[in-house]
């Protein structure tokens, strides 16, 4: 079987998923540090927009990538809330310009 006959979508989507998840991890940490819980709204809206866009895109690869971004964004809403607790527990630095309750 030659490379031209192989279906590379699975490998490509796996790699894209890996990159997206790897990108969202520092976005959650830095977003919570600089903007606090307001980041929940950003991630929710990003998830809503990209998930809805994925429904209308005809290219299956792009549609799946948008779906992955969308659901990673929804998961990030939960992670921002948990990140605040990790900061309060001392596992991540506090932003000295913000008060934590």
C-alpha positions in Angstrom: 0.0 0.0 0.0 1.5 3.3 -1.0 1.3 6.6 0.9 -1.2 7.9 -1.7 -3.6 5.1 -0.9 -3.5 5.6 2.9 -6.2 7.5 4.8 -4.3 10.1 6.7 -7.4 11.9 8.2 -7.1 9.9 11.5 -3.5 10.8 12.0 -4.1 14.4 11.0 -7.0 14.9 13.3 -5.2 13.2 16.2 -2.3 15.6 15.7 -4.7 18.6 15.4 -6.4 17.5 18.6 -3.1 17.2 20.4 -2.1 20.8 19.3 -5.5 22.2 20.3 -5.5 20.6 23.7 -1.9 21.7 24.2 -2.8 25.3 23.2 -5.8 25.5 25.5 -3.9 24.4 28.6 -1.7 27.6 28.8 -4.6 29.7 27.6 -6.6 28.7 30.7 -3.7 29.4 33.0 -2.8 32.8 31.6 -6.4 33.8 31.0 -7.3 33.1 34.6 -4.2 35.0 35.8 -4.9 38.1 33.8 -8.7 38.2 33.4 -10.0 35.9 36.2 -13.4 34.2 35.9 -14.3 36.5 33.0 -12.5 34.0 30.8 -15.4 31.6 31.2 -17.5 33.8 29.0 -14.7 33.9 26.4 -14.4 30.2 26.2 -18.1 29.6 26.3 -18.7 32.0 23.3 -15.7 30.6 21.4 -17.1 27.1 22.0 -20.6 28.1 20.9 -19.4 29.9 17.7 -17.0 27.1 16.6 -19.4 24.3 17.3 -22.2 26.0 15.3 -19.7 26.8 12.5 -18.7 23.1 12.4 -22.3 22.2 11.5 -22.3 24.3 8.4 -18.8 23.6 7.0 -18.8 21.1 4.2 -15.2 20.1 4.4 -15.2 17.2 6.9 -11.6 17.8 8.1 -12.3 21.5 8.9 -15.7 20.7 10.4 -14.1 18.2 12.8 -11.3 20.6 13.7 -13.9 23.3 14.6 -15.8 20.7 16.7 -12.7 19.9 18.6 -12.0 23.5 19.2 -15.6 24.0 20.3 -15.7 21.2 22.8 -12.2 22.0 24.1 -13.5 25.5 24.7 -16.5 24.2 26.6 -14.1 22.1 28.7 -12.0 25.1 29.3 -14.9 26.9 31.1 -14.7 24.1 33.7 -10.9 24.4 33.8 -11.0 28.2 34.5 -13.1 27.6 37.5 -10.8 24.8 38.7 -7.8 27.0 38.0 -9.0 29.6 40.5 -9.0 26.9 43.1 -5.5 25.7 42.1 -4.3 29.3 42.6 -6.0 29.5 46.0 -4.3 26.2 47.0 -0.9 27.8 46.1 -0.2 25.5 43.1 -0.1 28.5 40.7 1.0 32.1 41.3 -1.6 34.8 42.2 -1.9 37.9 40.2 -0.9 40.7 42.6 -3.2 43.1 40.8 -6.4 41.1 41.7 -8.1 40.1 44.8 -9.0 36.5 45.4 -12.0 35.6 47.6 
